[in-house]
Amino acid sequence: MRVQIFNIMGQLVRTLVNASQSAGRYDVLWDGRDMSNQPVPSGTYLCMLEAGSYRTFIKMTMAK
């Protein structure tokens, strides 16, 4: 399973999960920080969830 956050330009902001997981339900929290542990600015972000051949994107808004 892989969960990644991208900015609206398609640039990778942070990888939250990149590991093999057994089937089941999981909670993943993003603290609003990038790979350098810096807070991201307000704006639109995309969360990509990938599991096997399944991939979906969720549009999110960071408002401060």
Biopython code that builds the backbone (N, CA, C, O; Angstrom):
import numpy as np
from Bio.PDB.StructureBuilder import StructureBuilder

atoms = [
    (1, "MET", "N", (0.850, -1.166, 0.000)),
    (1, "MET", "CA", (0.000, 0.000, 0.000)),
    (1, "MET", "C", (0.895, 1.227, 0.000)),
    (1, "MET", "O", (1.934, 1.265, 0.659)),
    (2, "ARG", "N", (0.465, 2.232, -0.757)),
    (2, "ARG", "CA", (1.212, 3.479, -0.792)),
    (2, "ARG", "C", (0.231, 4.634, -0.660)),
    (2, "ARG", "O", (-0.800, 4.664, -1.331)),
    (3, "VAL", "N", (0.559, 5.582, 0.209)),
    (3, "VAL", "CA", (-0.232, 6.796, 0.382)),
    (3, "VAL", "C", (0.734, 7.970, 0.270)),
    (3, "VAL", "O", (1.682, 8.091, 1.046)),
    (4, "GLN", "N", (0.473, 8.835, -0.717)),
    (4, "GLN", "CA", (1.354, 9.973, -0.947)),
    (4, "GLN", "C", (0.537, 11.247, -1.105)),
    (4, "GLN", "O", (-0.607, 11.218, -1.558)),
    (5, "ILE", "N", (1.145, 12.367, -0.721)),
    (5, "ILE", "CA", (0.529, 13.680, -0.860)),
    (5, "ILE", "C", (1.271, 14.439, -1.956)),
    (5, "ILE", "O", (2.501, 14.491, -1.965)),
    (6, "PHE", "N", (0.504, 15.032, -2.886)),
    (6, "PHE", "CA", (1.063, 15.833, -3.972)),
    (6, "PHE", "C", (0.464, 17.230, -3.924)),
    (6, "PHE", "O", (-0.679, 17.404, -3.502)),
    (7, "ASN", "N", (1.239, 18.235, -4.357)),
    (7, "ASN", "CA", (0.659, 19.563, -4.497)),
    (7, "ASN", "C", (-0.095, 19.627, -5.821)),
    (7, "ASN", "O", (-0.075, 18.672, -6.597)),
    (8, "ILE", "N", (-0.752, 20.739, -6.075)),
    (8, "ILE", "CA", (-1.598, 20.856, -7.262)),
    (8, "ILE", "C", (-0.774, 20.835, -8.553)),
    (8, "ILE", "O", (-1.320, 20.611, -9.634)),
    (9, "MET", "N", (0.542, 21.070, -8.443)),
    (9, "MET", "CA", (1.441, 21.018, -9.602)),
    (9, "MET", "C", (1.894, 19.588, -9.887)),
    (9, "MET", "O", (2.601, 19.340, -10.864)),
    (10, "GLY", "N", (1.484, 18.641, -9.026)),
    (10, "GLY", "CA", (1.859, 17.244, -9.218)),
    (10, "GLY", "C", (3.178, 16.863, -8.579)),
    (10, "GLY", "O", (3.672, 15.755, -8.790)),
    (11, "GLN", "N", (3.759, 17.773, -7.795)),
    (11, "GLN", "CA", (5.029, 17.493, -7.123)),
    (11, "GLN", "C", (4.771, 16.741, -5.819)),
    (11, "GLN", "O", (3.858, 17.076, -5.065)),
    (12, "LEU", "N", (5.583, 15.728, -5.566)),
    (12, "LEU", "CA", (5.445, 14.953, -4.337)),
    (12, "LEU", "C", (5.769, 15.828, -3.137)),
    (12, "LEU", "O", (6.825, 16.459, -3.084)),
    (13, "VAL", "N", (4.858, 15.863, -2.178)),
    (13, "VAL", "CA", (5.044, 16.622, -0.945)),
    (13, "VAL", "C", (5.534, 15.696, 0.162)),
    (13, "VAL", "O", (6.461, 16.027, 0.901)),
    (14, "ARG", "N", (4.895, 14.528, 0.265)),
    (14, "ARG", "CA", (5.273, 13.597, 1.330)),
    (14, "ARG", "C", (4.710, 12.210, 1.049)),
    (14, "ARG", "O", (3.607, 12.070, 0.519)),
    (15, "THR", "N", (5.474, 11.196, 1.407)),
    (15, "THR", "CA", (4.997, 9.818, 1.383)),
    (15, "THR", "C", (4.625, 9.442, 2.805)),
    (15, "THR", "O", (5.462, 9.492, 3.706)),
    (16, "LEU", "N", (3.375, 9.068, 3.007)),
    (16, "LEU", "CA", (2.904, 8.714, 4.344)),
    (16, "LEU", "C", (3.044, 7.223, 4.613)),
    (16, "LEU", "O", (3.380, 6.826, 5.729)),
    (17, "VAL", "N", (2.791, 6.394, 3.606)),
    (17, "VAL", "CA", (2.884, 4.940, 3.745)),
    (17, "VAL", "C", (3.484, 4.388, 2.458)),
    (17, "VAL", "O", (3.101, 4.793, 1.360)),
    (18, "ASN", "N", (4.416, 3.470, 2.601)),
    (18, "ASN", "CA", (4.964, 2.747, 1.453)),
    (18, "ASN", "C", (5.416, 1.383, 1.969)),
    (18, "ASN", "O", (6.605, 1.145, 2.179)),
    (19, "ALA", "N", (4.451, 0.498, 2.169)),
    (19, "ALA", "CA", (4.746, -0.798, 2.786)),
    (19, "ALA", "C", (3.703, -1.823, 2.376)),
    (19, "ALA", "O", (2.578, -1.473, 2.017)),
    (20, "SER", "N", (4.084, -3.080, 2.435)),
    (20, "SER", "CA", (3.129, -4.166, 2.210)),
    (20, "SER", "C", (2.195, -4.240, 3.408)),
    (20, "SER", "O", (2.635, -4.184, 4.557)),
    (21, "GLN", "N", (0.919, -4.364, 3.134)),
    (21, "GLN", "CA", (-0.088, -4.440, 4.193)),
    (21, "GLN", "C", (-1.027, -5.594, 3.877)),
    (21, "GLN", "O", (-1.339, -5.851, 2.714)),
    (22, "SER", "N", (-1.468, -6.276, 4.899)),
    (22, "SER", "CA", (-2.502, -7.287, 4.696)),
    (22, "SER", "C", (-3.837, -6.572, 4.490)),
    (22, "SER", "O", (-3.982, -5.397, 4.827)),
    (23, "ALA", "N", (-4.795, -7.286, 3.940)),
    (23, "ALA", "CA", (-6.111, -6.700, 3.703)),
    (23, "ALA", "C", (-6.708, -6.230, 5.017)),
    (23, "ALA", "O", (-6.534, -6.875, 6.051)),
    (24, "GLY", "N", (-7.402, -5.120, 4.977)),
    (24, "GLY", "CA", (-8.032, -4.596, 6.180)),
    (24, "GLY", "C", (-8.231, -3.100, 6.075)),
    (24, "GLY", "O", (-7.976, -2.489, 5.037)),
    (25, "ARG", "N", (-8.684, -2.533, 7.154)),
    (25, "ARG", "CA", (-8.934, -1.096, 7.233)),
    (25, "ARG", "C", (-7.790, -0.441, 7.988)),
    (25, "ARG", "O", (-7.329, -0.948, 9.011)),
    (26, "TYR", "N", (-7.337, 0.698, 7.464)),
    (26, "TYR", "CA", (-6.229, 1.424, 8.076)),
    (26, "TYR", "C", (-6.563, 2.907, 8.135)),
    (26, "TYR", "O", (-7.246, 3.432, 7.255)),
    (27, "ASP", "N", (-6.087, 3.570, 9.161)),
    (27, "ASP", "CA", (-6.197, 5.019, 9.279)),
    (27, "ASP", "C", (-4.818, 5.611, 9.036)),
    (27, "ASP", "O", (-3.821, 5.131, 9.575)),
    (28, "VAL", "N", (-4.771, 6.650, 8.226)),
    (28, "VAL", "CA", (-3.516, 7.347, 7.947)),
    (28, "VAL", "C", (-3.753, 8.829, 8.206)),
    (28, "VAL", "O", (-4.684, 9.418, 7.657)),
    (29, "LEU", "N", (-2.921, 9.423, 9.034)),
    (29, "LEU", "CA", (-3.046, 10.839, 9.354)),
    (29, "LEU", "C", (-1.887, 11.608, 8.741)),
    (29, "LEU", "O", (-0.750, 11.134, 8.744)),
    (30, "TRP", "N", (-2.174, 12.799, 8.212)),
    (30, "TRP", "CA", (-1.143, 13.690, 7.698)),
    (30, "TRP", "C", (-1.130, 14.928, 8.573)),
    (30, "TRP", "O", (-2.165, 15.560, 8.783)),
    (31, "ASP", "N", (0.037, 15.271, 9.080)),
    (31, "ASP", "CA", (0.172, 16.419, 9.976)),
    (31, "ASP", "C", (0.357, 17.744, 9.246)),
    (31, "ASP", "O", (0.623, 18.763, 9.884)),
    (32, "GLY", "N", (0.223, 17.750, 7.923)),
    (32, "GLY", "CA", (0.344, 18.989, 7.163)),
    (32, "GLY", "C", (1.777, 19.427, 6.936)),
    (32, "GLY", "O", (2.043, 20.596, 6.655)),
    (33, "ARG", "N", (2.705, 18.479, 7.059)),
    (33, "ARG", "CA", (4.122, 18.806, 6.867)),
    (33, "ARG", "C", (4.661, 18.076, 5.644)),
    (33, "ARG", "O", (4.142, 17.035, 5.240)),
    (34, "ASP", "N", (5.722, 18.649, 5.062)),
    (34, "ASP", "CA", (6.339, 18.038, 3.891)),
    (34, "ASP", "C", (7.446, 17.075, 4.309)),
    (34, "ASP", "O", (7.595, 16.771, 5.492)),
    (35, "MET", "N", (8.226, 16.594, 3.333)),
    (35, "MET", "CA", (9.294, 15.624, 3.613)),
    (35, "MET", "C", (10.407, 16.208, 4.478)),
    (35, "MET", "O", (11.153, 15.463, 5.114)),
    (36, "SER", "N", (10.524, 17.543, 4.505)),
    (36, "SER", "CA", (11.539, 18.210, 5.333)),
    (36, "SER", "C", (10.984, 18.598, 6.692)),
    (36, "SER", "O", (11.630, 19.323, 7.449)),
    (37, "ASN", "N", (9.779, 18.115, 7.003)),
    (37, "ASN", "CA", (9.096, 18.388, 8.269)),
    (37, "ASN", "C", (8.697, 19.857, 8.415)),
    (37, "ASN", "O", (8.530, 20.353, 9.529)),
    (38, "GLN", "N", (8.547, 20.549, 7.281)),
    (38, "GLN", "CA", (8.110, 21.944, 7.281)),
    (38, "GLN", "C", (6.610, 21.997, 6.997)),
    (38, "GLN", "O", (6.113, 21.224, 6.178)),
    (39, "PRO", "N", (5.881, 22.900, 7.665)),
    (39, "PRO", "CA", (4.448, 23.025, 7.384)),
    (39, "PRO", "C", (4.218, 23.456, 5.936)),
    (39, "PRO", "O", (4.930, 24.317, 5.418)),
    (40, "VAL", "N", (3.234, 22.860, 5.296)),
    (40, "VAL", "CA", (2.907, 23.240, 3.920)),
    (40, "VAL", "C", (1.995, 24.461, 3.937)),
    (40, "VAL", "O", (1.266, 24.673, 4.906)),
    (41, "PRO", "N", (2.027, 25.265, 2.876)),
    (41, "PRO", "CA", (1.134, 26.424, 2.818)),
    (41, "PRO", "C", (-0.309, 26.008, 2.545)),
    (41, "PRO", "O", (-0.582, 24.892, 2.101)),
    (42, "SER", "N", (-1.215, 26.927, 2.820)),
    (42, "SER", "CA", (-2.619, 26.700, 2.481)),
    (42, "SER", "C", (-2.736, 26.459, 0.984)),
    (42, "SER", "O", (-1.986, 27.034, 0.196)),
    (43, "GLY", "N", (-3.669, 25.619, 0.599)),
    (43, "GLY", "CA", (-3.866, 25.342, -0.819)),
    (43, "GLY", "C", (-4.502, 23.991, -1.040)),
    (43, "GLY", "O", (-4.961, 23.341, -0.101)),
    (44, "THR", "N", (-4.524, 23.574, -2.295)),
    (44, "THR", "CA", (-5.130, 22.310, -2.693)),
    (44, "THR", "C", (-4.055, 21.247, -2.835)),
    (44, "THR", "O", (-2.995, 21.493, -3.409)),
    (45, "TYR", "N", (-4.336, 20.069, -2.311)),
    (45, "TYR", "CA", (-3.406, 18.941, -2.356)),
    (45, "TYR", "C", (-4.164, 17.701, -2.809)),
    (45, "TYR", "O", (-5.384, 17.622, -2.668)),
    (46, "LEU", "N", (-3.440, 16.746, -3.348)),
    (46, "LEU", "CA", (-4.022, 15.471, -3.758)),
    (46, "LEU", "C", (-3.397, 14.360, -2.938)),
    (46, "LEU", "O", (-2.177, 14.290, -2.792)),
    (47, "CYS", "N", (-4.238, 13.502, -2.409)),
    (47, "CYS", "CA", (-3.778, 12.317, -1.689)),
    (47, "CYS", "C", (-3.970, 11.128, -2.623)),
    (47, "CYS", "O", (-5.081, 10.857, -3.077)),
    (48, "MET", "N", (-2.883, 10.426, -2.905)),
    (48, "MET", "CA", (-2.964, 9.247, -3.765)),
    (48, "MET", "C", (-2.908, 7.999, -2.892)),
    (48, "MET", "O", (-1.990, 7.834, -2.089)),
    (49, "LEU", "N", (-3.884, 7.134, -3.053)),
    (49, "LEU", "CA", (-3.922, 5.839, -2.381)),
    (49, "LEU", "C", (-3.744, 4.775, -3.446)),
    (49, "LEU", "O", (-4.497, 4.722, -4.418)),
    (50, "GLU", "N", (-2.745, 3.928, -3.257)),
    (50, "GLU", "CA", (-2.458, 2.865, -4.216)),
    (50, "GLU", "C", (-2.330, 1.552, -3.457)),
    (50, "GLU", "O", (-1.564, 1.446, -2.499)),
    (51, "ALA", "N", (-3.086, 0.560, -3.895)),
    (51, "ALA", "CA", (-3.035, -0.772, -3.281)),
    (51, "ALA", "C", (-3.186, -1.795, -4.401)),
    (51, "ALA", "O", (-4.260, -1.931, -4.988)),
    (52, "GLY", "N", (-2.105, -2.512, -4.693)),
    (52, "GLY", "CA", (-2.127, -3.450, -5.812)),
    (52, "GLY", "C", (-2.354, -2.697, -7.107)),
    (52, "GLY", "O", (-1.619, -1.758, -7.411)),
    (53, "SER", "N", (-3.358, -3.091, -7.875)),
    (53, "SER", "CA", (-3.657, -2.408, -9.133)),
    (53, "SER", "C", (-4.664, -1.269, -8.952)),
    (53, "SER", "O", (-5.014, -0.594, -9.920)),
    (54, "TYR", "N", (-5.127, -1.054, -7.725)),
    (54, "TYR", "CA", (-6.103, 0.001, -7.434)),
    (54, "TYR", "C", (-5.375, 1.302, -7.124)),
    (54, "TYR", "O", (-4.408, 1.315, -6.362)),
    (55, "ARG", "N", (-5.845, 2.399, -7.721)),
    (55, "ARG", "CA", (-5.273, 3.716, -7.432)),
    (55, "ARG", "C", (-6.388, 4.746, -7.469)),
    (55, "ARG", "O", (-7.204, 4.752, -8.391)),
    (56, "THR", "N", (-6.427, 5.617, -6.469)),
    (56, "THR", "CA", (-7.407, 6.697, -6.456)),
    (56, "THR", "C", (-6.755, 7.947, -5.885)),
    (56, "THR", "O", (-5.768, 7.878, -5.152)),
    (57, "PHE", "N", (-7.332, 9.093, -6.240)),
    (57, "PHE", "CA", (-6.855, 10.378, -5.741)),
    (57, "PHE", "C", (-7.985, 11.061, -4.990)),
    (57, "PHE", "O", (-9.141, 11.020, -5.412)),
    (58, "ILE", "N", (-7.640, 11.685, -3.878)),
    (58, "ILE", "CA", (-8.604, 12.431, -3.075)),
    (58, "ILE", "C", (-8.123, 13.873, -3.021)),
    (58, "ILE", "O", (-6.985, 14.138, -2.632)),
    (59, "LYS", "N", (-8.983, 14.801, -3.409)),
    (59, "LYS", "CA", (-8.645, 16.223, -3.393)),
    (59, "LYS", "C", (-8.862, 16.761, -1.983)),
    (59, "LYS", "O", (-9.903, 16.520, -1.371)),
    (60, "MET", "N", (-7.870, 17.492, -1.472)),
    (60, "MET", "CA", (-7.949, 18.034, -0.113)),
    (60, "MET", "C", (-7.590, 19.518, -0.147)),
    (60, "MET", "O", (-6.844, 19.965, -1.018)),
    (61, "THR", "N", (-8.124, 20.268, 0.802)),
    (61, "THR", "CA", (-7.770, 21.675, 0.948)),
    (61, "THR", "C", (-7.148, 21.887, 2.314)),
    (61, "THR", "O", (-7.732, 21.532, 3.338)),
    (62, "MET", "N", (-5.952, 22.472, 2.323)),
    (62, "MET", "CA", (-5.287, 22.836, 3.574)),
    (62, "MET", "C", (-5.591, 24.310, 3.820)),
    (62, "MET", "O", (-5.207, 25.170, 3.028)),
    (63, "ALA", "N", (-6.273, 24.594, 4.907)),
    (63, "ALA", "CA", (-6.618, 25.971, 5.254)),
    (63, "ALA", "C", (-6.044, 26.288, 6.625)),
    (63, "ALA", "O", (-6.243, 25.547, 7.588)),
    (64, "LYS", "N", (-5.340, 27.385, 6.693)),
    (64, "LYS", "CA", (-4.726, 27.783, 7.972)),
    (64, "LYS", "C", (-5.334, 29.064, 8.473)),
    (64, "LYS", "O", (-4.948, 29.558, 9.533)),
]
sb = StructureBuilder()
sb.init_structure("model")
sb.init_model(0)
sb.init_chain("A")
sb.init_seg("    ")
for serial, (resi, resn, name, xyz) in enumerate(atoms, 1):
    if name == "N":
        sb.init_residue(resn, " ", resi, " ")
    sb.init_atom(name, np.array(xyz, "f"), 0.0, 1.0, " ", f" {name:<3s}", serial, name[0])
structure = sb.get_structure()
